[in-house]
Amino acid sequence: MPAKFAAAELLLPEVSPHLNFTQPYLYASNRNVGTALDSRGDTIAIFAFDNNGTLKLVKHVFTGLVNIRGMQFGGPGDRYLVASGMSQFGGVVVFERTEGGGNLVEVARNTQIPNLASFVWL
């Protein structure tokens, strides 16, 4: 059976103990490649590593974006994650890492920016 979601990008930010990011987490953008769209948009899946080095799903964060085209960490200690969508569902969302990196909370959204695929933090 064909997959309905496909990981588009995998990010593994460095641990930043001074910002309480003491555990490494892997962040994966999930593009919905099926025919039925979820009104909450695509997700960013957050995975932790257990003691054996195996990945364990921590959370799916719904983004409100469709077909996430790029995402990048930035800010002090990679505190923020920016992601963009594509097509008529374009836009950019900025999330702040919370709960030691195990969650993302939206802090900004701009739906007027279409089809971005990469970001540079200055």
C-alpha positions in Angstrom: 0.0 0.0 0.0 1.5 3.4 -0.9 2.4 5.7 1.9 0.2 8.7 2.8 3.0 10.7 4.5 6.6 11.1 3.6 9.4 12.6 5.7 10.8 15.5 3.7 13.5 16.8 5.9 15.3 15.6 9.0 17.0 18.0 11.5 19.0 17.1 14.6 20.0 20.3 16.4 22.9 20.3 18.9 22.2 20.0 22.6 22.2 23.4 24.3 22.3 22.8 28.1 22.2 26.6 28.9 18.8 26.7 27.2 17.6 23.5 28.9 17.9 21.5 25.6 19.8 18.6 27.3 18.4 15.7 25.3 18.9 15.3 21.5 15.7 15.2 19.5 15.2 14.5 15.8 12.6 16.6 13.9 11.0 15.3 10.7 8.7 17.2 8.4 5.9 15.0 7.3 4.4 15.8 3.9 0.9 14.5 3.2 1.2 12.8 -0.2 -2.3 11.3 0.0 -5.4 12.6 -1.6 -7.2 13.7 1.6 -5.8 16.8 3.3 -5.9 17.2 7.1 -7.3 20.7 8.0 -4.6 21.0 10.6 -1.9 20.7 7.9 1.2 18.6 7.8 3.1 17.7 11.0 6.6 18.0 12.3 7.3 14.7 14.1 9.6 14.9 17.1 11.6 11.8 18.0 13.8 11.0 21.1 16.6 8.5 21.3 16.1 5.8 23.9 18.9 4.1 25.9 19.5 1.7 23.0 19.8 4.4 20.4 16.3 3.6 19.0 14.0 6.4 17.9 10.8 6.9 19.9 8.0 9.2 18.7 7.4 11.9 21.2 4.9 14.1 19.4 3.4 15.2 16.2 3.0 19.0 15.9 0.5 20.2 13.4 1.8 23.1 11.4 -1.2 24.4 9.3 1.1 24.1 6.3 0.6 21.8 3.3 3.6 20.1 1.7 6.3 21.5 4.0 9.1 22.5 1.7 11.8 23.5 4.1 12.6 24.0 7.7 15.6 25.2 9.7 16.6 25.9 13.3 18.0 29.3 14.3 18.2 31.9 17.1 20.3 31.4 20.3 20.9 27.8 20.9 18.7 26.8 17.9 15.7 27.9 20.1 13.4 28.5 17.0 12.3 26.3 14.1 11.0 27.9 10.9 9.0 25.9 8.3 7.4 26.8 5.0 4.6 25.3 3.0 3.9 25.2 -0.8 1.3 26.2 -3.4 -1.9 27.9 -2.4 -1.1 26.6 1.1 2.2 28.5 1.3 3.3 30.5 4.2 5.9 30.4 6.9 5.5 29.4 10.5 8.0 30.0 13.4 7.9 27.7 16.4 9.7 27.9 19.7 11.1 24.7 21.2 9.6 24.0 24.6 9.7 21.2 27.1 13.4 20.7 26.6 12.9 20.4 22.9 10.1 17.8 23.1 7.5 20.2 21.9 7.0 23.1 19.5 4.8 26.2 20.2 3.9 28.6 17.3 5.2 32.1 17.8 4.7 33.7 14.4 2.9 33.0 11.1 2.9 34.7 7.7 0.6 33.3 5.0 1.6 35.8 2.4 5.0 34.2 1.6 4.6 31.5 -1.0 6.7 28.5 -1.8 9.9 28.9 0.2 12.2 26.0 0.4 15.2 27.1 2.5 16.1 29.7 5.2 19.2 31.5 6.4 19.4 32.9 10.0 21.3 36.1 10.3 
